[in-house]
Amino acid sequence: MMAYYIDDVIKELKALSIDTPRKPKLPDDKLLDKYEAKIGFRFSDDYRKFLKQASDVFVGVLNPLIVTESGDATSELAIALSEAREMGLPNGWLPICEDNGDYYCLIENGKVCFWSHNGTTDELWPDLATWIKVVWIEES
């Protein structure tokens, strides 16, 4: 599989994003630090970069989970995490994108895995950049 780089796929996502009247505000390091403490996860460098630079994009049918100061946005990461855990999401898995009640999640070693509330799947990508390119940009 081809190697993708987070800076390149963020640039591509931003170029493809459609304008919307109500884009969410991008988080800064201070908010991300507070959010990590709140949900009990440490975000990877690539995921932090994505959140700070491109979590406000709208491309295709997928939209990322977002981090906001108020914590109550429609696609809020903390809310999705809580709902997914109630449905059986494994501990240590961090949802990054909701897809019809299922989630793409960051798992150990920076891999991205598709998790379905109907059971486990074998869909796996080696890193966030590859998932963004292959699933979000090319398939969406």
Backbone bond lengths (Angstrom), bond angles and torsions (degrees), N, CA, C in turn:
res aa  C-N    CA-C-N  psi(-1)  N-CA   C-N-CA  omega(-1)  CA-C   N-CA-C  phi
1 M - - - 1.449 - - 1.531 108.80 -
2 M 1.300 115.40 140.95 1.458 121.34 -179.67 1.533 111.10 -65.81
3 A 1.325 116.59 146.34 1.467 120.84 177.62 1.526 109.43 -86.63
4 Y 1.311 115.58 134.41 1.462 121.97 177.18 1.522 108.37 -118.22
5 Y 1.309 116.11 153.80 1.463 121.84 -177.55 1.515 110.00 -119.68
6 I 1.318 116.04 138.27 1.459 121.44 -173.15 1.532 111.87 -57.32
7 D 1.326 118.52 -41.59 1.467 120.17 -179.93 1.531 111.24 -61.31
8 D 1.325 116.79 -40.24 1.466 120.96 -179.24 1.526 111.79 -67.67
9 V 1.330 117.41 -44.59 1.464 119.05 -177.40 1.523 111.24 -72.85
10 I 1.328 118.45 -31.28 1.463 120.52 174.75 1.526 109.41 -64.08
11 K 1.314 116.51 -44.15 1.468 120.72 178.37 1.533 110.26 -59.92
12 E 1.323 116.88 -43.60 1.456 120.93 179.54 1.528 111.82 -65.78
13 L 1.338 116.65 -43.51 1.466 120.57 177.28 1.521 111.07 -57.98
14 K 1.323 116.68 -46.76 1.460 120.88 -178.54 1.526 111.10 -62.71
15 A 1.323 117.40 -36.39 1.465 121.00 178.95 1.532 111.45 -68.85
16 L 1.329 117.14 -32.45 1.462 121.96 -178.36 1.524 113.35 -86.58
17 S 1.319 118.13 -17.08 1.465 122.81 -173.62 1.521 111.76 -62.88
18 I 1.326 114.88 137.52 1.459 119.44 175.90 1.528 108.88 -88.15
19 D 1.314 115.54 147.49 1.464 119.44 178.03 1.519 109.87 -76.16
20 T 1.306 114.84 139.41 1.458 120.99 175.37 1.522 107.57 -131.47
21 P 1.308 116.76 152.47 1.466 118.89 -177.62 1.526 113.81 -70.26
22 R 1.309 118.34 -21.34 1.466 120.49 -174.91 1.520 112.00 -125.71
23 K 1.312 116.84 61.43 1.463 120.15 177.58 1.521 109.50 -69.30
24 P 1.335 116.96 138.63 1.467 118.62 176.08 1.531 110.50 -68.94
25 K 1.309 115.52 151.20 1.460 120.90 177.29 1.534 108.36 -73.27
26 L 1.325 115.41 135.31 1.463 119.56 178.31 1.528 109.92 -71.61
27 P 1.334 117.52 138.93 1.465 120.24 179.51 1.528 111.70 -76.39
28 D 1.327 115.13 157.24 1.461 120.74 174.42 1.537 108.38 -109.03
29 D 1.334 116.60 178.44 1.473 120.20 -178.02 1.517 112.45 -60.43
30 K 1.305 117.57 -37.72 1.470 121.22 -179.19 1.533 110.60 -61.49
31 L 1.327 116.58 -46.90 1.460 120.07 178.54 1.525 110.77 -65.86
32 L 1.320 117.49 -41.76 1.471 120.17 179.72 1.525 111.39 -63.22
33 D 1.329 117.69 -39.12 1.466 120.91 177.23 1.529 110.39 -61.63
34 K 1.316 116.03 -45.13 1.466 121.48 179.74 1.536 110.05 -63.93
35 Y 1.299 116.19 -41.42 1.461 122.05 -178.31 1.528 111.08 -66.53
36 E 1.329 116.23 -41.98 1.465 119.97 177.82 1.529 110.38 -57.85
37 A 1.316 116.40 -44.29 1.469 120.44 179.80 1.527 110.32 -63.99
38 K 1.316 116.54 -38.64 1.467 121.93 -178.21 1.521 111.94 -64.37
39 I 1.347 117.12 -43.69 1.469 119.61 -174.85 1.525 113.89 -98.01
40 G 1.328 117.11 -8.64 1.456 120.32 176.56 1.516 115.19 79.80
41 F 1.315 117.17 26.66 1.461 122.28 176.82 1.510 109.71 -125.28
42 R 1.319 116.27 148.28 1.458 121.04 169.37 1.516 106.55 -105.75
43 F 1.332 115.94 121.82 1.455 120.81 -178.82 1.522 110.11 -74.86
44 S 1.325 116.28 141.39 1.461 120.73 175.43 1.527 108.88 -68.04
45 D 1.322 116.38 161.70 1.463 120.93 178.49 1.532 111.21 -58.09
46 D 1.336 116.94 -43.70 1.459 120.16 -179.95 1.524 111.61 -64.16
47 Y 1.332 116.90 -41.42 1.465 119.33 -179.23 1.532 110.61 -68.61
48 R 1.329 117.56 -38.98 1.472 120.46 175.73 1.527 110.14 -60.33
49 K 1.322 116.00 -44.74 1.465 120.24 179.85 1.530 109.91 -60.56
50 F 1.336 116.31 -45.65 1.457 120.43 178.13 1.531 110.86 -59.44
51 L 1.325 117.55 -48.70 1.462 120.77 -178.64 1.527 111.50 -59.03
52 K 1.338 116.40 -42.44 1.464 120.93 -176.68 1.525 113.31 -74.75
53 Q 1.330 117.38 -25.55 1.463 119.56 -173.68 1.524 115.04 -111.83
54 A 1.331 118.28 -25.12 1.465 117.97 -171.05 1.526 115.25 -144.21
55 S 1.316 119.35 13.25 1.467 118.74 -179.74 1.531 111.93 -75.30
56 D 1.328 116.70 2.19 1.471 120.80 177.08 1.530 112.46 -103.81
57 V 1.334 117.69 11.71 1.462 120.18 -177.02 1.529 111.37 -83.30
58 F 1.325 114.79 154.25 1.457 122.06 174.34 1.521 106.93 -129.51
59 V 1.336 115.42 105.41 1.464 122.40 -176.87 1.518 107.74 -133.27
60 G 1.336 116.87 124.91 1.457 120.36 176.95 1.514 112.63 61.41
61 V 1.320 115.59 -144.83 1.463 120.78 -175.65 1.526 113.52 -96.22
62 L 1.319 117.66 -9.86 1.463 120.86 -179.20 1.526 110.54 -98.27
63 N 1.314 115.68 140.82 1.456 121.53 173.71 1.523 107.77 -129.81
64 P 1.322 117.18 138.56 1.460 119.58 -177.46 1.529 111.63 -72.47
65 L 1.301 115.18 155.52 1.456 119.59 167.90 1.521 106.43 -71.99
66 I 1.325 116.67 145.34 1.456 120.09 -173.47 1.518 111.88 -121.33
67 V 1.318 114.54 163.75 1.458 123.87 178.64 1.521 106.68 -117.44
68 T 1.334 116.26 120.03 1.461 119.83 179.54 1.519 110.77 -126.49
69 E 1.312 115.27 159.39 1.462 121.32 178.19 1.530 110.61 -62.56
70 S 1.326 116.73 -42.26 1.466 120.53 -177.45 1.527 112.12 -72.91
71 G 1.337 116.90 -28.84 1.462 120.78 178.76 1.513 114.61 75.50
72 D 1.340 117.56 14.29 1.459 118.74 -175.89 1.529 114.05 -128.39
73 A 1.317 117.22 21.73 1.466 120.36 178.27 1.524 110.40 -66.53
74 T 1.315 116.46 158.38 1.464 121.86 -179.27 1.520 112.00 -56.11
75 S 1.313 117.59 -40.67 1.461 121.09 -178.94 1.535 110.94 -110.75
76 E 1.310 115.79 42.93 1.467 122.94 -178.13 1.531 110.60 -70.13
77 L 1.324 116.26 130.96 1.463 122.13 -179.09 1.527 112.55 -57.20
78 A 1.315 118.21 -47.38 1.470 120.82 -177.10 1.525 111.82 -62.51
79 I 1.318 117.03 -39.30 1.467 120.79 179.00 1.521 109.80 -66.54
80 A 1.328 116.78 -46.10 1.471 120.72 178.73 1.525 111.12 -61.53
81 L 1.317 116.96 -40.71 1.464 120.87 178.65 1.526 110.50 -60.04
82 S 1.313 116.71 -46.33 1.465 121.28 179.56 1.532 111.03 -62.45
83 E 1.321 116.82 -46.26 1.471 120.54 -179.93 1.527 111.16 -64.26
84 A 1.319 117.12 -42.30 1.462 120.35 -179.92 1.525 111.44 -65.37
85 R 1.317 116.58 -39.29 1.474 119.08 178.01 1.523 110.91 -63.59
86 E 1.333 117.20 -37.99 1.465 120.38 177.18 1.525 111.21 -61.98
87 M 1.345 116.89 -28.53 1.466 121.59 179.77 1.534 112.07 -89.27
88 G 1.353 117.38 -2.22 1.462 119.90 176.11 1.509 116.40 109.58
89 L 1.335 118.31 11.61 1.468 119.96 177.30 1.528 109.35 -56.89
90 P 1.328 117.81 131.14 1.467 119.94 -179.91 1.533 112.50 -60.67
91 N 1.327 116.27 143.94 1.464 120.69 173.92 1.521 108.20 -60.57
92 G 1.301 116.57 144.30 1.449 120.82 -179.74 1.519 113.52 90.19
93 W 1.321 117.50 -7.96 1.452 121.55 176.80 1.515 108.24 -98.06
94 L 1.331 116.71 133.14 1.455 121.96 -177.39 1.531 109.59 -115.20
95 P 1.340 117.54 111.86 1.463 118.72 178.20 1.527 110.36 -66.61
96 I 1.333 115.66 137.23 1.462 120.07 179.16 1.524 111.56 -119.49
97 C 1.346 115.82 -16.72 1.453 120.35 -178.22 1.523 108.47 -156.00
98 E 1.337 116.76 130.07 1.459 121.59 177.56 1.517 108.85 -93.42
99 D 1.328 116.56 142.16 1.457 121.81 179.40 1.523 108.49 -141.06
100 N 1.328 116.70 94.16 1.469 122.82 179.92 1.524 113.20 52.61
101 G 1.311 117.28 47.94 1.456 121.37 178.02 1.515 114.55 85.19
102 D 1.312 117.15 -4.06 1.456 122.65 174.69 1.523 107.87 -109.68
103 Y 1.322 117.22 170.03 1.463 119.53 -174.01 1.520 112.85 -138.43
104 Y 1.312 114.76 143.89 1.452 122.23 163.92 1.521 104.70 -90.90
105 C 1.325 116.75 131.15 1.462 120.94 -172.47 1.521 111.56 -130.05
106 L 1.321 114.53 144.37 1.458 120.12 167.97 1.515 106.95 -80.95
107 I 1.330 115.22 132.01 1.462 119.91 178.77 1.528 108.52 -125.21
108 E 1.318 116.53 -170.80 1.459 121.10 -176.68 1.522 112.08 -52.87
109 N 1.313 115.37 149.25 1.462 123.28 178.30 1.525 113.80 63.35
110 G 1.341 118.07 19.54 1.455 121.54 175.77 1.518 115.49 77.03
111 K 1.333 117.38 8.47 1.465 120.30 178.78 1.528 110.07 -75.73
112 V 1.327 116.22 159.00 1.461 121.84 175.54 1.521 107.71 -115.87
113 C 1.323 115.59 131.92 1.456 121.90 -177.38 1.530 108.99 -127.61
114 F 1.325 116.99 143.48 1.457 121.35 173.95 1.518 107.78 -86.67
115 W 1.332 116.41 129.04 1.454 121.39 178.61 1.515 108.73 -119.94
116 S 1.315 115.78 127.11 1.457 121.75 179.10 1.521 109.51 -110.64
117 H 1.327 115.74 138.99 1.467 119.27 176.38 1.530 110.91 -68.18
118 N 1.336 117.03 -9.00 1.468 121.98 176.54 1.521 112.51 -88.84
119 G 1.334 116.76 -3.56 1.459 119.99 -179.16 1.513 110.54 138.57
120 T 1.291 116.15 172.59 1.458 120.32 -176.70 1.518 110.53 -74.76
121 T 1.310 114.56 156.85 1.459 121.18 175.96 1.525 107.47 -128.16
122 D 1.318 116.29 171.28 1.464 119.01 178.33 1.530 111.34 -108.19
123 E 1.330 117.12 16.05 1.461 121.05 178.90 1.522 109.18 -75.34
124 L 1.336 115.95 118.91 1.461 121.49 -173.51 1.526 109.27 -146.32
125 W 1.329 115.90 138.73 1.466 122.44 176.61 1.516 107.80 -123.90
126 P 1.322 118.19 146.80 1.464 120.90 -172.13 1.528 115.11 -69.67
127 D 1.343 117.33 -21.05 1.462 119.44 -179.70 1.525 109.81 -165.44
128 L 1.321 115.56 172.08 1.456 122.01 -177.78 1.523 111.58 -61.99
129 A 1.320 117.95 -43.87 1.465 121.10 -178.42 1.529 111.06 -60.13
130 T 1.313 118.20 -42.76 1.459 121.82 179.16 1.523 110.57 -64.80
131 W 1.335 117.34 -43.36 1.465 120.53 178.25 1.531 110.74 -60.83
132 I 1.333 117.10 -45.71 1.470 120.42 179.54 1.527 110.14 -58.06
133 K 1.322 116.97 -47.57 1.474 121.41 -177.36 1.523 111.87 -67.30
134 V 1.322 116.92 -52.13 1.468 121.43 -171.86 1.528 112.21 -75.03
135 V 1.314 117.39 -46.37 1.465 120.65 -174.30 1.526 111.79 -89.41
136 W 1.309 116.66 -51.85 1.452 119.37 -171.73 1.519 112.13 -77.70
137 I 1.310 117.48 -47.53 1.469 120.01 -176.33 1.535 111.59 -81.31
138 E 1.319 117.73 -49.33 1.459 119.78 -173.16 1.527 114.16 -81.46
139 E 1.331 118.34 -33.03 1.476 120.16 -176.20 1.519 112.93 -97.95
140 S 1.312 118.11 -17.49 1.459 121.35 -170.74 1.511 113.63 -86.59
